[in-house]
Amino acid sequence: MSPLRKTLKRRYTISNRKLLLILYGILIFIHFILKDTIYPINIIYYACPVLFLLIKNLVLCVLFFREKKILYSLIGCFLCVSLYWFATYYKTQSPPELSDKDKSILFWNIARKGERSMDIIIKKTKEQKPSFIALVEAEELTDKDVMWFKNTFPSYSIQKLKGGMVLAVKGEIDDVGYHCKDESFKFNYITVTLANQKTSILVADVNAVPFMNRKSALHAIYEFTIKNNPSFIVGDFNTPYESVHFGDFKDSLNSFHKVSKGFTATWPYGIPLFEIDQIWSAKAIRPVFLKKEYYSISDHALLIGVYK
């Protein structure tokens, strides 16, 4: 190879590496400053969780290994992002000792796995005796599965809902209202009787299409929540907990995020990428502990929330 070609190739390689460095800086700016405030920049935000940023940082460290100033800056950035990641999305608390006054709820996106998921649900119900169980993407659960659950737990009422959802309560299901908009979101608002007291539950499923703006969907669910004051809001929001569009939720409701154990992410398959499955409650209810369990039949974590 001629000296001229070597020089041109080297300059081209340097230009490519600098371009990658600039792009990484843009991703950092989007993730920590812009977040998902602007459409369609929010698509990039959703596609680059913190774990991806850390991996990309390591790749850049290899590419710039001989350029010490840039390398040290990248290492500093890696340490800062790692510290932020663990401080914000990793909880070290141990399971508390539960009292008779503590109750629990179970939420799970069963990823359209019918009979196999019912085995797990029945097992967890025997162990936890939750006040209610909410399932989304439960289209494959059959009437036979529902009857199996009902015969196993006569004290529970169970009902298949519109939008591929199922609700079982340790009491009575009194009334169900279904709401959806242009495949953007869907939710059921259910009035139930638990321990001889009337209460209400909202079960939501937001569209997972990555190019969809989540702002309108989350705003609609929040506005309905404020107007109707459900005790619990559970669902697969397909939006990470750190989204700016959960700001109103965080101000007006209690989140089980703060009492989670380990990484707070719920998708996919235990890899700490996105906390998209969430449990919220009215301010009068105090979250105590959130446990996550993973099963191969679903890419979503099964959530068990303990509350007072």
C-alpha positions, -999 to +999 in steps of 0.1 A: +000+000+000+014+034-010+021+060+017-007+082+003-032+054+006-021+046+042-024+083+052-059+085+036-070+053+053-057+065+087-075+098+084-107+080+073-104+057+104-098+086+127-128+105+112-150+074+118-139+071+154-145+108+161-180+105+145-188+076+169-175+097+198-198+126+188-228+102+184-221+088+218-221+123+233-255+130+216-269+098+231-257+108+265-274+143+261-306+127+249-308+102+277-300+125+306-312+159+294-338+156+267-352+122+277-385+116+258-397+151+258-396+156+220-410+134+193-394+116+174-362+120+195-379+099+221-375+069+198-337+072+203-342+076+241-363+044+243-337+025+222-307+034+244-312+024+280-283+029+304-269-006+299-265+001+262-248+033+270-223+015+292-216-011+265-211+016+239-187+034+262-166+002+265-164-001+227-152+035+225-126+028+252-111+001+230-112+023+199-095+052+217-071+032+238-040+049+225-055+085+229-051+089+266-070+121+271-101+108+254-097+074+271-096+089+306-127+110+298-145+079+286-135+060+318-148+089+339-180+089+320-183+052+324-179+054+362-204+083+365-231+065+344-225+032+363-229+050+396-261+066+384-274+033+371-268+014+403-279+043+426-312+047+406-321+013+393-307-011+418-323-016+452-305-034+480-333-037+505-341-071+520-377-085+521-394-072+553-411-093+579-447-094+569-475-090+593-512-100+591-520-065+580-498-067+549-515-076+517-503-084+482-512-081+446-499-099+415-494-085+381-480-102+350-478-098+313-481-135+304-470-129+267-500-148+253-490-180+270-522-197+281-523-230+301-486-230+310-489-196+326-519-207+346-498-234+363-475-206+377-504-183+386-521-210+406-488-218+423-482-182+433-517-177+444-514-206+468-481-191+482-491-154+483-529-153+486-530-119+468-559-095+471-561-095+433-543-108+402-542-088+370-529-102+337-524-086+303-517-102+270-538-131+283-558-138+251-547-174+251-562-182+285-593-203+278-626-206+297-612-240+309-582-222+324-605-197+341-627-225+355-596-243+367-586-213+387-621-208+400-624-244+412-590-242+429-598-209+447-636-206+453-631-175+474-619-156+443-639-141+415-622-143+381-632-127+348-618-124+313-619-087+303-617-069+269-583-061+256-568-095+264-568-090+301-579-111+331-587-101+367-591-123+397-600-108+431-603-122+465-639-110+468-664-098+441-661-081+408-689-056+407-685-035+375-661-033+345-655-005+321-633-008+290-614+021+274-592+022+244-580+046+217-567+038+182-546+009+194-525+035+213-536+022+247-563+001+264-573-003+300-601-018+321-614+001+351-629-024+375-649-018+407-645-047+432-653-056+467-623-066+488-627-075+525-662-061+524-649-028+511-655-012+477-624-003+458-613+001+422-585-011+400-572+001+367-554-025+345-535-009+315-517-021+284-500+006+263-490-002+227-454-015+223-448+000+188-415+019+193-425+048+169-456+057+189-455+088+211-463+076+246-473+111+258-509+110+249-515+075+261-500+081+296-517+115+299-551+099+291-545+071+317-534+097+343-564+120+336-588+091+341-569+081+372-573+115+388-609+117+379-619+082+391-593+077+419-586+039+416-568+024+445-543+006+422-530+012+387-512-017+372-500-025+337-475-029+310-469+007+300-442-001+275-426+031+287-396+032+311-402+044+346-377+073+341-399+088+313-408+124+318-444+114+310-446+097+344-440+130+362-476+135+372-479+099+383-449+103+406-464+135+421-499+121+427-495+084+433-472+060+451-450+038+430-437+003+440-405+012+422-390+025+454-395-008+473-382-031+446-355-056+452-325-058+429-326-042+395-359-025+390-361-034+353-389-058+343-381-066+307-367-086+290-361-120+306-343-105+336-318-084+316-318-050+333-329-029+304-364-014+309-388-010+338-420-010+317-443-032+340-454-011+369-476-010+400-489+023+413-513+030+441-533+058+457-515+079+483-535+063+511-519+029+503-483+023+514-461+001+492-439-022+514-421-045+490-419-054+453-407-088+442-399-098+407-398-134+393-389-145+358-402-175+339-391-187+305-427-186+291-428-148+293-402-121+286-418-099+313-413-102+351-440-114+373-446-087+399-457-093+435-464-061+453-468-061+491-487-031+506-503-019+538 
